[in-house]
Amino acid sequence: MSSLASLRQAKRNDWCLINSLRILASVTALVGVLITVFVLKEALPALQSIGMLRFFGDDAWYPLEGQFNLVPILLGTVLTALGGVAIATPLGLLSALFCQFYAPNILASSYQRLLELLAGIPSVVYGFWGLVVLVPKINQLHPPGQSLLAGILILSLMILPTVALLSTASLGDVPKAYLQGADALSLSRWTTLTRLVIPTARSGLITAIILATGRALGETMAVLMVCGNVVQIPNSVFDPVRSLAANIALEMAYATTDHRSVLFISGLVLLALVGLLVMMASVLGSEEREKTRGI
């Protein structure tokens, strides 16, 4: 009887846990939907009164004069994010390979703790460091210092822990039997990593890059502090730029009517970009799971 009662209690606990997780997942999804609906509702007046074409065809971004060209701001957002990802991706992958396959356990553990610490530092601290240390260094090289290059370097430093930690977790999921087989065939370490480990962990590595890109696209304070916030299409990495998130933070306090609604359109564009990245990560993960089942 006691074993039967224990089994019933275990089933009851499982039922409670599963339904609690379902409720929490539903609440999370509902919050995301409500945020999206709210942003779309606030952006709708500008879409109706201004139209989509003017966001790409107006002469410049002068919202108080009825000019709403978002192209330079969108381009500044994409360039800073992609530049940061281009630097952080190889460094993060090399860090993960070093921790997983080369470093002694003590060194690998210490390095991962350092990455976790970097991941937890507030973005405003990164921005403050960039403003007082990095920007003057760039200014000595090429004025004005606050520039696209400063934003790229700060973002690369901010998303490096994300790429490195997620890549380490993905590399750690490679089956030990694969590595043992490579050792049995006397494959070199380089061949094992490039021909076996990285292709096997490819889905997880791509997901790490996509999530880091989403973080870079949505970053506000650090980019606001080091990029100069000039609305223009940059001719070089030393030119100041403005991102969508920084634009919202700078102008939301005094924006009214169409100007305010256009800022919500900026937020809607950011939501669309991040949503597209999440969908890509989901599709890649599904394809990898299907390949695994096929094997």
C-alpha positions as CSV (number, residue, x, y, z in Angstrom):
1,M,0.0,0.0,0.0
2,S,2.8,2.4,0.8
3,S,4.4,1.9,-2.6
4,L,1.0,2.5,-4.3
5,A,0.6,5.7,-2.3
6,S,4.1,6.8,-3.2
7,L,3.3,6.2,-6.9
8,R,0.1,8.2,-6.7
9,Q,1.9,11.1,-4.9
10,A,4.6,11.0,-7.6
11,K,2.0,11.2,-10.4
12,R,0.3,14.0,-8.6
13,N,3.6,15.9,-8.2
14,D,4.3,15.4,-11.9
15,W,0.9,16.6,-12.9
16,C,1.3,19.8,-10.8
17,L,4.8,20.4,-12.2
18,I,3.7,20.0,-15.8
19,N,0.6,22.2,-15.5
20,S,2.6,24.8,-13.6
21,L,5.2,24.9,-16.4
22,R,2.4,25.2,-19.0
23,I,0.8,28.1,-17.1
24,L,4.1,29.9,-16.8
25,A,4.9,29.3,-20.5
26,S,1.4,30.6,-21.4
27,V,1.9,33.7,-19.3
28,T,5.3,34.4,-20.9
29,A,3.8,34.0,-24.4
30,L,0.9,36.2,-23.5
31,V,3.2,39.0,-22.2
32,G,5.2,38.9,-25.5
33,V,2.0,39.1,-27.5
34,L,0.6,42.0,-25.4
35,I,3.9,43.9,-25.8
36,T,3.8,43.4,-29.6
37,V,0.1,44.4,-29.8
38,F,0.8,47.6,-27.7
39,V,3.7,48.7,-29.9
40,L,1.7,48.0,-33.0
41,K,-1.3,50.0,-31.7
42,E,0.9,53.0,-30.8
43,A,2.7,52.8,-34.2
44,L,-0.6,52.5,-36.2
45,P,-1.3,56.3,-36.3
46,A,2.0,57.1,-38.0
47,L,1.5,54.2,-40.5
48,Q,-1.9,55.6,-41.4
49,S,-1.0,59.3,-41.6
50,I,2.5,59.0,-42.9
51,G,2.7,55.7,-44.8
52,M,5.6,53.3,-45.1
53,L,7.4,54.9,-48.1
54,R,8.3,58.1,-46.4
55,F,10.4,56.3,-43.8
56,F,12.7,55.4,-46.7
57,G,12.1,58.4,-49.0
58,D,12.2,61.5,-46.8
59,D,15.3,63.7,-47.1
60,A,16.5,63.3,-43.5
61,W,15.4,62.6,-39.9
62,Y,13.9,65.9,-38.7
63,P,10.8,64.8,-36.9
64,L,9.8,68.3,-35.7
65,E,9.7,69.4,-39.3
66,G,7.8,66.3,-40.5
67,Q,10.8,64.4,-41.9
68,F,11.1,60.8,-40.9
69,N,13.8,59.0,-42.8
70,L,14.7,55.9,-40.8
71,V,17.3,54.6,-43.2
72,P,20.4,56.1,-41.6
73,I,19.3,55.0,-38.1
74,L,18.4,51.5,-39.3
75,L,21.8,51.2,-41.1
76,G,23.6,52.4,-38.0
77,T,21.9,49.7,-36.0
78,V,22.7,46.9,-38.4
79,L,26.3,48.0,-39.0
80,T,27.1,48.2,-35.3
81,A,25.5,44.9,-34.5
82,L,27.1,43.0,-37.4
83,G,30.5,44.6,-36.7
84,G,30.3,43.5,-33.1
85,V,29.2,40.0,-34.1
86,A,32.0,39.7,-36.7
87,I,34.6,40.4,-33.9
88,A,32.9,38.5,-31.1
89,T,32.2,35.3,-33.1
90,P,35.7,34.1,-33.8
91,L,36.9,35.2,-30.4
92,G,34.0,33.5,-28.6
93,L,34.4,30.3,-30.6
94,L,38.2,30.2,-30.0
95,S,37.5,30.8,-26.3
96,A,35.1,27.9,-26.2
97,L,37.5,25.5,-28.0
98,F,40.3,26.5,-25.7
99,C,38.2,25.9,-22.5
100,Q,36.7,22.6,-23.8
101,F,39.7,20.9,-25.4
102,Y,43.0,22.7,-24.5
103,A,42.9,24.4,-21.1
104,P,43.6,22.6,-17.8
105,N,40.4,22.2,-15.7
106,I,41.4,24.9,-13.2
107,L,42.2,27.4,-16.0
108,A,39.1,26.6,-18.0
109,S,36.9,26.9,-14.9
110,S,38.4,30.3,-13.9
111,Y,38.0,31.6,-17.5
112,Q,34.4,30.6,-17.6
113,R,33.8,32.3,-14.3
114,L,35.3,35.5,-15.8
115,L,33.0,35.2,-18.8
116,E,30.0,34.8,-16.6
117,L,31.1,37.9,-14.7
118,L,31.5,39.9,-17.9
119,A,28.0,38.7,-19.0
120,G,26.5,40.1,-15.8
121,I,28.1,43.6,-16.0
122,P,25.4,46.3,-16.7
123,S,25.5,47.8,-20.2
124,V,25.8,51.3,-18.7
125,V,29.1,50.3,-17.1
126,Y,30.4,49.1,-20.5
127,G,29.2,52.4,-22.0
128,F,30.9,54.4,-19.3
129,W,34.2,52.6,-19.7
130,G,34.0,53.0,-23.5
131,L,33.3,56.7,-23.1
132,V,36.2,57.5,-20.8
133,V,38.8,55.0,-22.1
134,L,38.0,53.8,-25.6
135,V,36.6,56.9,-27.2
136,P,39.6,59.1,-26.3
137,K,41.9,56.4,-27.8
138,I,39.9,56.4,-31.0
139,N,39.9,60.2,-31.0
140,Q,43.7,60.2,-30.9
141,L,43.6,58.0,-34.0
142,H,40.8,59.8,-35.8
143,P,38.4,62.4,-34.4
144,P,35.7,62.6,-33.1
145,G,36.1,59.4,-31.2
146,Q,32.4,58.7,-30.6
147,S,31.9,56.7,-33.7
148,L,30.7,53.5,-35.4
149,L,34.0,51.9,-34.5
150,A,33.5,52.6,-30.8
151,G,30.1,51.1,-30.9
152,I,31.4,48.0,-32.7
153,L,34.1,47.4,-30.2
154,I,31.9,47.9,-27.2
155,L,29.2,45.6,-28.6
156,S,31.8,42.9,-29.4
157,L,33.0,43.0,-25.8
158,M,29.4,42.9,-24.5
159,I,28.3,39.9,-26.6
160,L,31.6,38.0,-26.4
161,P,30.5,36.2,-23.2
162,T,27.2,35.2,-24.8
163,V,28.9,33.6,-27.8
164,A,31.7,32.0,-25.7
165,L,29.4,30.5,-23.0
166,L,26.8,29.2,-25.4
167,S,29.5,27.8,-27.7
168,T,31.1,26.0,-24.8
169,A,27.8,24.4,-23.8
170,S,27.2,23.3,-27.4
171,L,30.7,21.8,-27.8
172,G,30.3,20.0,-24.5
173,D,27.2,18.3,-25.9
174,V,29.3,16.5,-28.6
175,P,29.1,12.8,-27.8
176,K,32.2,11.4,-26.1
177,A,32.0,8.4,-28.5
178,Y,32.8,10.7,-31.4
179,L,36.0,11.9,-29.6
180,Q,37.0,8.4,-28.6
181,G,36.5,7.3,-32.2
182,A,38.7,10.1,-33.4
183,D,41.4,9.1,-30.9
184,A,41.2,5.5,-32.0
185,L,41.8,6.6,-35.6
186,S,44.8,8.7,-34.5
187,L,43.3,11.9,-35.9
188,S,45.1,15.1,-35.0
189,R,43.5,17.5,-32.6
190,W,43.0,20.1,-35.4
191,T,41.3,17.5,-37.7
192,T,39.1,16.3,-34.9
193,L,37.9,19.9,-34.1
194,T,37.4,21.1,-37.7
195,R,36.0,18.0,-39.3
196,L,34.1,16.4,-36.4
197,V,33.5,18.6,-33.3
198,I,32.5,21.9,-35.0
199,P,30.2,20.3,-37.6
200,T,28.5,18.3,-34.9
201,A,27.9,21.3,-32.8
202,R,27.1,23.6,-35.7
203,S,23.4,24.1,-34.8
204,G,24.3,25.2,-31.3
205,L,27.1,27.5,-32.5
206,I,24.8,29.2,-35.0
207,T,22.2,29.6,-32.3
208,A,24.8,31.3,-30.1
209,I,25.6,33.7,-32.9
210,I,22.0,34.5,-33.5
211,L,21.2,35.2,-29.9
212,A,24.3,37.4,-29.6
213,T,23.1,39.3,-32.7
214,G,19.7,39.9,-31.1
215,R,21.4,41.2,-28.0
216,A,23.6,43.6,-30.1
217,L,20.6,44.9,-32.1
218,G,18.7,45.8,-28.9
219,E,21.5,47.3,-26.9
220,T,20.7,50.9,-25.9
221,M,22.8,52.6,-23.2
222,A,26.3,51.5,-24.3
223,V,25.7,52.4,-27.9
224,L,24.1,55.7,-27.0
225,M,27.1,56.7,-24.9
226,V,29.9,55.9,-27.5
227,C,28.4,56.2,-31.0
228,G,28.0,60.0,-31.1
229,N,24.2,59.8,-32.0
230,V,24.4,61.7,-35.3
231,V,21.7,60.6,-37.8
232,Q,23.8,60.0,-41.0
233,I,24.9,57.2,-43.3
234,P,28.5,56.7,-42.2
235,N,31.3,56.9,-44.8
236,S,33.8,55.2,-42.6
237,V,34.0,53.5,-39.2
238,F,35.2,56.7,-37.6
239,D,31.9,58.5,-38.4
240,P,29.2,59.0,-35.6
241,V,26.0,57.0,-36.0
242,R,22.7,56.5,-34.2
243,S,20.9,53.2,-33.5
244,L,17.2,52.6,-33.3
245,A,17.3,51.8,-29.6
246,A,19.4,54.9,-28.9
247,N,17.0,57.0,-31.0
248,I,14.0,55.9,-28.9
249,A,15.9,56.6,-25.6
250,L,17.0,60.1,-26.7
251,E,13.7,61.4,-28.2
252,M,10.9,59.6,-26.4
253,A,10.9,62.1,-23.5
254,Y,9.7,65.0,-25.7
255,A,8.1,63.3,-28.7
256,T,4.4,64.0,-29.4
257,T,1.8,63.0,-32.1
258,D,3.4,61.6,-35.2
259,H,6.9,61.9,-33.8
260,R,6.0,59.7,-30.9
261,S,4.2,57.2,-33.1
262,V,7.2,56.9,-35.4
263,L,9.4,56.0,-32.4
264,F,7.1,53.1,-31.8
265,I,7.6,52.1,-35.4
266,S,11.3,52.0,-34.6
267,G,10.5,49.7,-31.7
268,L,8.4,47.6,-34.0
269,V,11.3,47.3,-36.5
270,L,13.5,46.1,-33.6
271,L,10.9,43.6,-32.6
272,A,10.7,42.3,-36.2
273,L,14.5,42.0,-36.5
274,V,14.8,40.1,-33.2
275,G,11.8,37.9,-34.0
276,L,13.3,37.0,-37.3
277,L,16.5,36.0,-35.6
278,V,14.6,33.9,-33.1
279,M,12.7,32.1,-35.9
280,M,16.0,31.4,-37.6
281,A,17.4,29.9,-34.4
282,S,14.2,27.8,-34.0
283,V,14.4,26.5,-37.6
284,L,18.0,25.6,-37.4
285,G,17.4,23.8,-34.1
286,S,14.5,21.8,-35.6
287,E,16.6,20.8,-38.6
288,E,19.4,19.6,-36.4
289,R,17.0,17.6,-34.2
290,E,15.6,16.0,-37.4
291,K,19.1,15.0,-38.5
292,T,19.9,13.6,-35.1
293,R,16.7,11.4,-35.2
294,G,17.6,10.3,-38.7
295,I,21.0,9.1,-37.5
